[in-house]
Amino acid sequence: MNVQLSRGVLAAGAIAVAVVAMPGAMAQGAAADIPSITLKVAYSFPPVGFVPDRFKEWTENITKRTDGKVKFQIFWSESLFKQADAAPNLAAGVADFSNVASTYDPAKTALWMTLDMPFNARDYWCGITASVQTQQEEPNLRKTFDQLGFFPITGYASGHFYFLSNKPIEKLADLEKKRIRSYGGARINMYKPLGISPIFMPYGQIYEAVERGVVDGAEGTVLLTDSFKHFEIAKFMTATGSGMALAAPVSISLKRWNSFPASLKKIVLDASIEYNMAFARGMIEQEAVKLKEFEEKRGMRLIKLSPTDQAALEKAGKDAQEMWLVDMEKKNVPARATWAKFQELQTACEREIAAKGYPWQKK
C-alpha cells in the first residue's frame, strides 16, 4: 500500500499530545508543491449535528493549512450516491472521500467488519485509536484496503448502540419476535438467539422505516439520533452498552491519495490527529448533554436493562463474536488475528488512560 503512514500516526501518543499543546503550530505557509484542487466528498449524514460538524472542522483545517489551495465540495445526505455504494464509487473515483461503512459490502469487507463485532469497545477514545492503529498496522487489513482501492483517513465511533422504539423496551423479553433494524455483521447473531428478528438497513433509512412500521425499532446512537432527528419518530431509548460502529470512518480513494505530494499527505494526516481527538472528546462530553435534552425537550424516555438482562445480552454478544471468528476461519479470512490486534491496542489504551488520563486533560 502506497500510503506512507508512520506507526500509529492518527492515533494516541506523543504526536497527539503535541497537537494539544501547540494547536497552531502547523498553521504556516503551505508548501509550493501543493496543487490548487477541489476534492469531492460523498457524505451520508445530514449537514447538521455533532458528526458532520467535526467533519466540517476537519475540512476547514486542511483548507487553512494549505492557504486555501485545497477545498472541499461536500455532497450531504447521500446526494451523490448511497452509502451502501460508497466502497465501489470511491474506488472508481466518483468521489475522493466518503464515509464508507464496513457492513455495507460484506463480501469484500468481512475482515474489516470484525472491528464492528458486538461489545467491541467500551471507551470512545480507545475504540477510535485502537481501530485506527489496527487499520494502519494489521497486515491483512491493510491488504484488504489495497484490494478495495481506498483506506480510512480518520477515525470514527458511532457511540454505543441503544434500542430506539415507539413502545418501551424494559426487558429483553419485550424484543421477542420484534423486527429491529441492525447495523449487521456479527450483531445479527447476537440478536437471533434472543428471539429478535434483526433487519439490516443503512442508517439513513431508519427514520422512514420506524415511522411507517417497517421495523418495530432500531439500533441507534445518541448523537446520530440527534443529527437524524429520530426523536421525532421514536420516544423510547433503551441502553444496551453493546458496542459501537468503529469501521465507518472517512476514507480516501487510493488513486487520489497517491496523487498527493508528501507535504499535502502530512497536512491531511496532521488534521486527522486533531479530528480524532476532538471527535472522541466531544462524544464523551456531549452524550450526557443530548440525553438530558432528549428527556427534557424531546419527550423521550431513557431505559436501562436489568443486570440480569444486561448479562444475557453480553453473553449473546460474546457468543456472536466467536461464531463470527469461526465462520471467518472457515472462509480463510484471518479475522482472529485482526481482532486480537485490535483488543491488544485497546487494552493498552485503557491502561494508559487509567494511569494518565485522556491526552486532552491537564496533567
Long-range contacts (C-beta under 8 A, 24 or more apart in sequence): 1-142, 1-143, 1-145, 1-146, 1-151, 1-254, 2-254, 2-257, 2-258, 3-136, 3-142, 3-151, 3-254, 3-257, 4-262, 4-265, 5-136, 5-269, 7-136, 7-137, 8-132, 8-133, 8-136, 8-137, 9-136, 9-269, 9-273, 10-132, 10-133, 10-136, 10-153, 10-154, 10-155, 10-269, 10-272, 10-273, 10-276, 11-128, 11-129, 11-130, 11-132, 11-133, 11-136, 11-155, 11-276, 12-125, 12-129, 12-349, 12-352, 12-359, 15-273, 16-273, 16-276, 16-277, 16-359, 17-359, 19-270, 19-273, 19-274, 19-277, 20-277, 20-359, 20-360, 23-274, 26-65, 26-267, 26-270, 27-64, 27-65, 29-67, 30-65, 30-66, 30-67, 30-69, 30-263, 30-267, 31-261, 31-263, 31-264, 33-261, 33-263, 33-264, 34-66, 34-69, 34-70, 34-261, 34-263, 34-264, 34-267, 35-69, 35-261, 35-264, 36-69, 36-70, 37-69, 37-70, 37-71, 38-71, 38-72, 38-73, 39-70, 39-71, 39-72, 39-73, 39-96, 39-97, 39-256, 40-72, 40-73, 40-75, 40-80, 40-94, 40-95, 40-96, 40-97, 41-72, 41-73, 41-74, 41-75, 41-95, 41-96, 41-97, 41-98, 42-75, 42-78, 42-80, 42-81, 42-86, 42-89, 42-90, 42-94, 42-95, 42-97, 42-98, 43-74, 43-75, 43-76, 43-77, 43-98, 43-99, 44-77, 44-78, 44-82, 44-83, 44-86, 44-98, 44-99, 44-202, 44-203, 44-204, 45-76, 45-77, 45-99, 45-224, 45-227, 45-228, 46-76, 46-77, 46-227, 46-228, 47-74, 47-76, 47-77, 48-227, 49-223, 49-224, 49-226, 49-227, 49-228, 50-223, 50-226, 50-227, 50-282, 50-283, 50-286, 51-223, 51-224, 51-227, 52-76, 52-227, 54-275, 54-278, 54-279, 54-282, 55-99, 55-250, 55-275, 57-275, 57-278, 58-154, 58-250, 58-271, 58-272, 58-274, 58-275, 61-271, 61-274, 61-275, 62-267, 62-268, 62-271, 65-267, 65-270, 65-271, 66-264, 66-267, 70-264, 70-267, 72-97, 77-204, 78-204, 82-202, 83-202, 83-203, 83-204, 84-202, 86-251, 87-148, 87-150, 90-149, 90-150, 90-251, 90-252, 90-253, 91-148, 91-149, 91-150, 91-253, 91-254, 91-255, 92-149, 93-253, 93-255, 93-256, 95-253, 96-252, 96-253, 96-256, 97-153, 97-250, 97-251, 97-252, 97-253, 98-150, 98-250, 98-251, 99-156, 99-248, 99-249, 99-250, 99-251, 100-150, 100-152, 100-248, 100-249, 100-251, 101-202, 101-245, 101-247, 101-248, 102-185, 102-245, 102-247, 102-248, 103-183, 103-184, 103-185, 103-200, 103-245, 103-247, 104-184, 104-202, 106-184, 106-185, 108-144, 108-147, 108-148, 109-144, 109-148, 109-247, 110-328, 110-331, 110-333, 110-335, 111-140, 111-141, 111-144, 111-328, 111-333, 111-334, 111-335, 111-338, 112-141, 112-144, 112-247, 113-184, 113-185, 113-186, 113-247, 114-186, 114-324, 114-325, 114-328, 114-335, 114-338, 114-339, 114-342, 115-246, 115-247, 115-338, 115-339, 115-342, 116-183, 116-185, 116-186, 116-187, 116-243, 116-245, 116-246, 116-247, 116-248, 117-185, 117-186, 117-187, 117-243, 117-317, 117-320, 117-321, 117-324, 117-339, 118-186, 118-187, 118-190, 118-242, 118-243, 118-316, 118-317, 118-318, 118-320, 118-321, 119-241, 119-242, 119-243, 119-314, 119-317, 119-318, 119-321, 120-243, 120-244, 120-246, 120-342, 121-157, 121-243, 121-244, 121-246, 121-346, 122-350, 123-346, 123-349, 123-350, 123-353, 124-157, 124-159, 124-244, 124-280, 124-283, 124-284, 125-277, 125-280, 125-281, 125-284, 125-349, 125-353, 125-358, 125-359, 126-346, 126-349, 126-350, 126-353, 127-157, 127-244, 127-246, 127-346, 128-155, 128-156, 128-157, 128-246, 128-276, 128-279, 128-280, 129-155, 129-276, 129-280, 129-345, 129-349, 130-342, 130-343, 130-345, 130-346, 130-349, 131-155, 131-156, 131-246, 131-247, 131-249, 131-342, 132-249, 132-276, 133-345, 134-338, 134-341, 134-342, 134-345, 135-247, 135-249, 137-341, 138-337, 138-338, 138-341, 138-342, 140-334, 140-337, 140-338, 141-338, 145-254, 146-254, 149-253, 149-254, 149-255, 150-251, 150-252, 150-253, 150-254, 151-251, 151-252, 151-254, 151-257, 152-247, 152-249, 152-250, 152-251, 153-249, 153-250, 153-251, 153-252, 153-257, 153-268, 153-269, 153-272, 154-249, 154-250, 154-272, 154-275, 154-276, 154-279, 155-246, 155-249, 155-272, 155-275, 155-276, 155-279, 155-280, 156-245, 156-246, 156-247, 156-248, 156-249, 156-250, 156-279, 157-244, 157-245, 157-246, 157-279, 157-280, 157-283, 158-221, 158-224, 158-244, 158-245, 158-246, 158-248, 159-221, 159-222, 159-223, 159-224, 159-244, 159-283, 159-287, 160-221, 160-222, 160-239, 160-240, 160-241, 160-242, 160-243, 160-244, 161-219, 161-220, 161-221, 161-240, 161-242, 161-243, 161-244, 162-219, 162-220, 162-221, 162-222, 162-225, 162-237, 162-238, 162-239, 162-240, 163-217, 163-218, 163-219, 163-220, 163-236, 163-237, 163-238, 163-240, 164-206, 164-210, 164-217, 164-218, 164-219, 164-220, 164-225, 164-230, 164-234, 164-236, 164-237, 165-210, 165-216, 165-217, 165-218, 165-234, 165-236, 165-238, 166-210, 166-216, 166-217, 166-233, 166-234, 166-235, 166-236, 167-216, 167-236, 168-236, 168-238, 168-301, 168-303, 169-217, 169-236, 169-238, 169-303, 170-238, 170-303, 170-305, 171-305, 171-306, 171-309, 172-305, 172-309, 172-312, 172-313, 175-217, 178-216, 178-217, 179-214, 179-215, 179-216, 179-217, 180-215, 180-216, 180-217, 180-218, 180-219, 181-205, 181-206, 181-209, 181-210, 181-215, 181-217, 181-218, 181-219, 182-219, 183-219, 183-245, 185-324, 186-320, 186-321, 186-323, 186-324, 187-219, 187-242, 187-320, 188-320, 189-319, 189-320, 189-323, 189-324, 190-242, 190-313, 190-316, 190-317, 190-319, 190-320, 191-316, 193-316, 193-319, 194-312, 194-313, 194-316, 203-228, 204-228, 206-230, 207-232, 207-233, 210-234, 222-287, 222-290, 222-291, 222-294, 223-283, 223-286, 223-287, 223-290, 225-290, 225-294, 226-290, 226-293, 226-294, 231-294, 231-298, 231-299, 231-300, 234-300, 235-299, 235-300, 235-301, 236-300, 236-301, 236-303, 237-291, 237-294, 237-300, 237-301, 237-302, 237-303, 238-302, 238-303, 238-304, 238-305, 239-302, 239-303, 239-304, 239-305, 240-305, 240-310, 240-313, 241-310, 241-314, 242-313, 242-314, 242-317, 243-317, 277-359, 277-360, 280-358, 281-358, 281-360, 284-358
